[in-house]
Amino acid sequence: MMDDLDLGFDEQERGDKGKHRRGRRKGGRSGGGRGKTVLALLLAVLLLGGIGGSAFYGFDRIQNYLVTPDYDGAGTEDVTVQIPQGAFLADMAVVLRDADVIKSTKAFLEAAEENSRSRNIQPGTYKLRKQMSAENALTAMLDPGNRVVNGVTIPEGRTAKNIYKLLSEHTDIPVKEFEAAAKDPEKLGVPDWWFTREDGKKPKKSIEGFLYPDTYEIPPDATAEAVLGQMVDHFLTVTGEMEFADRVQKERGGISPYEALIVASLAQAEAGTKKDLGKVARVAYNRAYSGNFPCGCLEMDVTVNYYFELTGQDAKTSGQMTASDLDNPKNPYNRKLRGMIPTPINNPGKDALEGAMDPPTGDWLFFVAIDKQGNSAFTADYDEHLRNIDKAREAGVL
């Protein structure tokens, strides 16, 4: 008989993580979970009454099993809670329970089911209290005044080194702590398989490319490792939704997802407009892999400037670069390096990733910006490329 009752074990709902979504579930009971709990209590009372008055000594104990575990009141001491990107209500409930804000995930989900506004709860940092009733916790999270906003926007195409500086300016975390945390990309959440290459070159594990550009809320007590880990997690979420790795492996033929990520960073650095991202990616593939480019190298100045940044040198325009700058044997990002460079040279956004994942078909080997709006002309013919350069000069671009 007891097995048919609605037992309130919190362990029971631990296996339900991910099954719930924001708001009411389809097919959910109209009265919520509390009506069923009341019915179970009445059944228990009838059972105990049938056994005899002496059996009521165990009523409180039985009630603890039948009633959903929940705290009473507005809570005790303050606590800051971080709700991660992509979290569903069930995920939020687990975070709150682990922080001792609520007593059980089931209590929170029942409260959310009875409040249609619960679907409005967003990822971010919240100032709450420990040991709150689930209803009070939900109400507090719906109050904008309890959301801690310390947002920092990471633009597309920033290098990791530049991102550390930007993050340090918006937090009290020194740049050197970000640099130290970034030395182990796998510890920050980058799966080992991401560093696989198909071109025969030894992989170099770098965080570059995995710090996804977006706006992030930084918790007041965040560490460098936690902040960078949050960015890596967002990268994995976005590329997972795009099916980036799967599509590259299926459609790019002999090119690994990591090599495609490198190409996305090149396109992000070189393209002057969003519509040219895919074309620049195609040029990079054609130069490094097709066998139709004489040196089989990239010959892109942006790789030289990346090396300058890594070594503490100032960036240069193409006209300022010397012959030794362009072909420095000590530079692992040398313009004349055959094939693909060791790592990404920045952290590309979604459009650049899409351009590298699914570039337009074309035999282009050359491109140059021909107007001040950033539009480029693409061609497979070198003589035509020289004529495009003349157009760029006439337009005052070069």
N, C-alpha and C positions, 0 to 999 in steps of 0.2 A: 504493500500500500504506500509506504513511504517513497518508493521509487517513482511514483506517479506525481508526487508533489513538486512544486517549482523550487528546488533547492537553490540557495543563494551562494553556492561556492564560487569564490572569485577565480579559483583554478579552472573552473569550467569554461570561463570566457577567455582565458589566456590563449586557447586554441582557436578563437574566433577572430584574431587580429587580421585585419584586411578584408573581412567579409562585410563589414559595415561601410556605408558611404555617407556623405553629408546628408542630413535630413532623414526623413522616414524611409525605411526600406519598403520595397514593393511587397505587398501581401502582409504588411505588418498589422498587428492587432490594433483595433481602433481605440481601445482603452489603455494602451501601454502595458507595462509589466506589473503595475501595482494592483490592478484588479485581480490578476491571477494570484498574486501573493496573498491578498485578503481572503480569497477563496480557500487557499491552502491553509491559512490560519484557522478559518472556521472549521474545516475538516479536522484539523488537529485538535481543536477544542472538543468537537463531538466525539472523537476517538478517546480523548482523555476522560471526558465525562462518562463514557460507557465503561471505562475501566474502573473508575472510582475516584473520589475526591483526593485520595492520597497520592494519585499519580501526578497531581498538579505541581509537585515539587520540581519536576523536570520541564515545566512549560517554558521557562526562560531559556533553557538550553536548546530546546526544539525551535523556539522562535528565532534564535540566532542563525539556524540553518535555513529557515523559511523566508526570512526577510533579507532583502538585498543589503549587504553591508554598506553603511554610509555614515559619514560624520554628521554632527549637528552644528549649526551655527555658521558664523562668518570666518572662523579659523583663528589661528594663533599667530606665530611669527611670520614676517615677510619672507617671501622666496621668489626668485626670478626663474622663469621657466622658458625654455626655447622650444618652439614648435617648428620642426623642420619643413622645408619645401616638400610639397607633394603629400603631406600627411592627411590621411582620412580621419574621421571622427574616432575610429577605433585606435588609430595610432596616437592621436592626441590623448586619449584616455589612458593609454599605457604610460606616456610621458608624465602625465599628471599623477598617476598612481605611484610611479617610481620616485617622484619628487615629494611624496606624502602630502600632496594637495588634496587628493580624494582618497577614500578608503578602498573603493573598488571600481574597476572599469565599467562594470555592469550598471552601477548607480549613475555614472556619468552618461552612458549611452541611453539609459531610460530617461534621464532629464533632457537630453538632446532630442530624443524622439518626441517629447511632449512640447518642444519649443521649435517652431518652424524657422526661427531666426538662427538656429544653430549652424545652418549651412553657410552663414556669413562669416564664421570664424576663419581667419586667415593665418597663414604661417607667420612667425615672428616671435618676438620676445615679450613676455607678459609678466607684470608684477602682481603676484597673487599672495595667498597665505597658506600655510600648512594646515592640514586637517579642516578643510572647508567642507560643507555639505556639497554634494554634486551640483545641486541646483544653484547654490551661491557661486560655485566655481564657474559654472556656465555663464551666469549673469555677469560675473566679473570680466570674463573673456570677451563678452559682447560690448563692454564699455570701453570706448576708444581711449579713455583716460588711463586705463591700466596697461595699454600697449606701449612698450618702451621703443621709441624710434631713434635709431642712430644709424641712418642709412648712408651707405657709400656706394656710388656708382662706378663700376669698372667699365670703361669704354672698350669697344671692340678693337683688337689689334695692339693692345698694350703688351709689352714684354713683362715677364715675371718680375724682373728687377724694377721696372717702373711701377708695377702693381704693389710691390712691397713698400715702396716709398709712399704711394697714395694711401695705402691702408694704415701706415704708421702715422700719417698726418691726421687721420680720422680716429685714431685710437692712441692709447699710451704705450703701445707695443713697439719696441725698437725694431728697426729694419733687420738688424742682425739676428733677431729671433725668428723672423720670417725666413731668412736665408737658411738658418739652421734647420728649421722644420721642413723646408723644401728639399733637403738633401736626400730624403727617403720618400720618393713619390708613392711607393706601395704602402707605407705606413699611413699616408694621407688618404688612402683608399683607391689608388689607381691599380687595377688588376694587372698582374704580371703579364698576361697575354697581350696587353695593349702594346708592349714593347717588341713584339715579334716583327721581323722584317722578312720580305721575300726576295730582296735584291742581293742577298749574300753578304751584306755588310753587318758588322757586329752592332747590336743595338746599344744605344747610349740612353740610360734611363734619366730622364729629366722631367721636371714638373711643367716645363714650358709646353703650352698647348692645352693643358688640362684645367687651367684656372678660368672657368667660363665667365665671359663678360656679362654682367647684369647688375642690378641694384640689390645690395645685401643689407640686412639689419644685423649689426654687430652687437651681441650682448655685452653689457658693461664689464663682465668678468671674463670675457673670452680670451683664450690663448692664441698664439700665432698658429699653432697646430690645428686648433678648432676652426679658425677662420678659413684657412686654406683647405681644410677638409670639407667644409661646407661648399666651397667653390668647386672642388673636385666632384662632390656628390651631385651637384647641379649639372655639371658637365656630363656625368654618366646618365643622369635622368634624361637630359635633352637628346643626347646621341642615341640612347636606348629607344626613345619614342620615335626618333627618325629612322631607326634600324640602320644606323650609319655603318657599323662594322659588318653586319650581314650583307648589306647591299654592295659595299665595296668589294667584299670577298667574292660575291656572285657576279658582279657586273664589271669590275675593273680588270680582271684577268691578270693574276700574278702580282698584284699590288696589295700590300697589307693595309689594314685600317690605319696603322701608325704612319705609313708613308703617305696615305691620303690626308691624314691630319697635318703633316708637314706641308703638303701642297695647299691645303686650306689656309695655312698661315702665310704662305707665299702670295696667294691670291689676295688675302686681306691686306697685305703690305703694298702690293703693286697696283691693284685695280683702283681706278679713280672714281668709278661709279658702281652701284650695286649690280647693274645689268652686265657688267664686264667681269664679275667675279668668276663665273663659270668658264669664260673664254681664257682668262689668265691661267686658271687651273689646267685647262686643256693644253696650253702652251707649255706649262711646266712638265706635264706628262709626256708631251711630244719630244721635248728637248732631252729629258732624262732617260726615257724608255723606248722611244720608237726606233732609234738607230738612224733617223733622218737628219739629226743635227750633228754637224761635223765633230765637235768635241764631246758630244754626249753629256754635256754639262748644263747647268742652269743659266750661267752668265747673267745673273741678276744682282744689281748693286745692293739691294736690300740685305742680302746675305753678308756682304762686307760690313755694312753699317751695324748689323747685329753683332758681329765680332768686335767692332769698335766699342759698342756699349758694354759687352762682356768684359772687355779689357780696360775700361775706364777712359776711352778716347771719345772725342767729339765726333758726331756724325758729319758726313761730307756729302755734297751734291755729286752727281756723276761727273760734272766738269772739274770738280776739285780733286777727284781721286787720281792718284798717280799710278804708273804701271806696277809699282811694287805693292800698292794697295789692292789693285785688281787681281794680282796673281802672287799672293804671298804664300809660300809653301808651309809656313807655320800656322796659317789660318785654316782650321778644320771646316770653315764655311766659305772657303775659297770659291770665287766665281768660276774657276776652271776645274773644280773638283768634278771628276766623272761620276755621273749618276746623281742620286738624291743626297742632300746634306744630312748631317747626323740627327738633328732634332728640329722641331718647329722653331720658328723665330719670333713668334708672338702667340697670343691667345685669341684665335679667331671666333667670330660670332656665328650664328646659325646660318645666315645667308652664304657665308664663305664655306662653311661645312657642306651645305647643300651643293654648292658649286663644285667642290672637290669630289663629292659622292656621285653626282650625276652631271658631269660637264657636257656642254653641247658638242656635237660631232664636228670636227674640223681638223685640217692638217696644218694649222697655223704654227709658225715657229718664231715669228717676230710680232712685236706690238710697240706702239708708242702713243703717248697722249697727244692729241692733235688740237685740243682747245682748252680754254681755261675752266670749262665745266667738268673736265676730267675724262671726257670720252676718248677712247683709244681706237686706233686703226690696227687691224690684225691682218696678217698675210703670211703665206708660206714662201713667198718670193723675196729674196734679199734686195733686188733692184727696186721692187715696189716699196719695200721697207725704207729704202733711202729716200724715195720720193715722199713718203709719209713724214719722214724726219724734216724734210724741207718745208712741208705744210705746217709742222709744229713750230718751226722757227718763224715762219711768216705770221703765225698766230701769236707769237710772243711767248710760247710755252717753254721753248728751249733757249 
